[in-house]
Amino acid sequence: MGWLGRTQHKVGAKMTSGRNGAWLRPCAQAQQDHGTRGGWRSGAGRFGLAVLLASTTACSAIKAPVPKDPDALAEYKAANDPYEPLNRKTYNMTMKVDKYALRPVAKAYVWAVPRPVRNSLGNMITTMNEPSVFFNDVGAGKPRRAGDSFVRWCINMTAGLGGFIDVAKMAGYPHHANDAGLTMANWGISSGPYLFLPMGPSSVRDGIGYGIDQGLSPWNYVPRGYGLISFNWAYNMMGVVHGRAEHLDDLDALQRDALDPYATIRSAYQQQRKAQAEAIRNDHRATVPAWYQ
Amino acid sequence: MTFSASRRGVLGFLAVASIGLAPVSAAWAAQDARTFIQSFGEQLVAIVNSPLSLADKKEKIMPLVSRNVDIDGIGRYCLGRFWKTATPEQQQHYLVLFHQILANAIADKLGDYRGVSFTIGNVTRVGDDDSVEATLMRPQQPPAAMQWVVNSSTGSPKVVDVIGEGASLRLTQRNDYSSFIARNGGDVEALLRALQKQIDHHNAASAQQ
């Protein structure tokens, strides 16, 4: 179980936290060969989700039966997971892939690469995603946060040698997370039903946000060439492996201690997203930095 | 330790005495919760950082946790809607297992930490409880922010929940248990068996070490 045991780690939320979930990036790269741009990809994501939802509502075997008992009904509503049977299938499949492919690779990565180097790679992955954070900060109407991520990008890409050293953090601009799902949450859009996607726990809103974030990343708009494609592939795979390596112990503990890991991950994910959105909403710091006032 | 215990006793007495003064008591309760967490945290950290052997640490830490954490209350909360449907014997059995599992979880974590320290931040009122912000610092690891939820309704303050990364541990645990029971046909006995199995596994693993 691990009640207190889970105090210290992220409760198994992000399995591919590297750079806003980089699992799907290689596919996105392939799509780009048709001369398309990231912009429509968010639209495609939306369309894909709509199709997925339409098909799931049509097929009742994918939807869980609504319980009659009032207590059970309250619990069903709180879990916000009408597509639980489908989600559990995706979860099992993802965990199988994880067990035989991703987790061993992540373990090998931790074994082979010393911690300082891993930290530098983590810094690079975080910095490279900073533009997406910036656009979302702007979208959420939080100029101070947007300023922070902008400054982080400028400092780390230059003084930080392309992101390898987190100079901005030393200068008092620590990283903060943001993504389009959280931005929409701040616009008052509710999460919609819980979804377990191949890249981890999500919801209808966060799944759409994931697609939008792909479009917000500038790496999709750099002129294509062999060098960039190689870089993008390396970067994305690095992001996935690094992100997984960050959560090796947490996910192992969760798999070992939880009686129903699926339900535990669902609960932790939903609570964390709510807390993250609230933290952004409650950030009322002044736009002008303290040293200027 | 005797000093802090007596100080807590005095604070507890003052907290009870100030119940009549409604406007004062809310502010006082916040202060009380903060002092309580400060003292509990200091005692925990002192054991964790001490050069004692792992077995000695385990022995010292459990009485401290039992005194300061409302384990029965958390256990009841975690069983959720199935607490009502469980027989008194099942409830009793469940609480015994729950205590054991909590002790195991703490024992597992003890070996991982050395050289830890913590700071206490704001105290906010959430319903009947006080939520105390704390940041745990461990060497070579990013600081971990958490909130300790303290309830003082029984007269003495007790920890009733810990929130880490925005997720309440007791709520997450309750969802784990209720989902497991629901998927086993609403049978509380299935949960008791699973918990017993976890404890057996843990004992077998620690016997091997």
Boltz contact constraints between the chains, C-beta under 6 A:
constraints:
  - contact:
      token1: [A, 1]
      token2: [B, 101]
      max_distance: 6.0
  - contact:
      token1: [A, 2]
      token2: [B, 105]
      max_distance: 6.0
  - contact:
      token1: [A, 3]
      token2: [B, 102]
      max_distance: 6.0
  - contact:
      token1: [A, 3]
      token2: [B, 105]
      max_distance: 6.0
  - contact:
      token1: [A, 3]
      token2: [B, 169]
      max_distance: 6.0
  - contact:
      token1: [A, 3]
      token2: [B, 173]
      max_distance: 6.0
  - contact:
      token1: [A, 4]
      token2: [B, 105]
      max_distance: 6.0
  - contact:
      token1: [A, 4]
      token2: [B, 106]
      max_distance: 6.0
  - contact:
      token1: [A, 5]
      token2: [B, 105]
      max_distance: 6.0
  - contact:
      token1: [A, 5]
      token2: [B, 108]
      max_distance: 6.0
  - contact:
      token1: [A, 5]
      token2: [B, 109]
      max_distance: 6.0
  - contact:
      token1: [A, 7]
      token2: [B, 162]
      max_distance: 6.0
  - contact:
      token1: [A, 7]
      token2: [B, 164]
      max_distance: 6.0
  - contact:
      token1: [A, 8]
      token2: [B, 144]
      max_distance: 6.0
  - contact:
      token1: [A, 10]
      token2: [B, 165]
      max_distance: 6.0
  - contact:
      token1: [A, 11]
      token2: [B, 167]
      max_distance: 6.0
  - contact:
      token1: [A, 71]
      token2: [B, 81]
      max_distance: 6.0
  - contact:
      token1: [A, 258]
      token2: [B, 176]
      max_distance: 6.0
  - contact:
      token1: [A, 259]
      token2: [B, 176]
      max_distance: 6.0
  - contact:
      token1: [A, 259]
      token2: [B, 180]
      max_distance: 6.0
  - contact:
      token1: [A, 259]
      token2: [B, 194]
      max_distance: 6.0
  - contact:
      token1: [A, 260]
      token2: [B, 176]
      max_distance: 6.0
  - contact:
      token1: [A, 260]
      token2: [B, 179]
      max_distance: 6.0
  - contact:
      token1: [A, 260]
      token2: [B, 180]
      max_distance: 6.0
  - contact:
      token1: [A, 263]
      token2: [B, 175]
      max_distance: 6.0
  - contact:
      token1: [A, 263]
      token2: [B, 176]
      max_distance: 6.0
  - contact:
      token1: [A, 263]
      token2: [B, 179]
      max_distance: 6.0
  - contact:
      token1: [A, 264]
      token2: [B, 172]
      max_distance: 6.0
  - contact:
      token1: [A, 264]
      token2: [B, 176]
      max_distance: 6.0
  - contact:
      token1: [A, 267]
      token2: [B, 172]
      max_distance: 6.0
  - contact:
      token1: [A, 267]
      token2: [B, 175]
      max_distance: 6.0
  - contact:
      token1: [A, 268]
      token2: [B, 167]
      max_distance: 6.0
  - contact:
      token1: [A, 268]
      token2: [B, 172]
      max_distance: 6.0
  - contact:
      token1: [A, 271]
      token2: [B, 166]
      max_distance: 6.0
  - contact:
      token1: [A, 271]
      token2: [B, 167]
      max_distance: 6.0
  - contact:
      token1: [A, 272]
      token2: [B, 165]
      max_distance: 6.0
  - contact:
      token1: [A, 272]
      token2: [B, 166]
      max_distance: 6.0
  - contact:
      token1: [A, 272]
      token2: [B, 167]
      max_distance: 6.0
  - contact:
      token1: [A, 275]
      token2: [B, 166]
      max_distance: 6.0
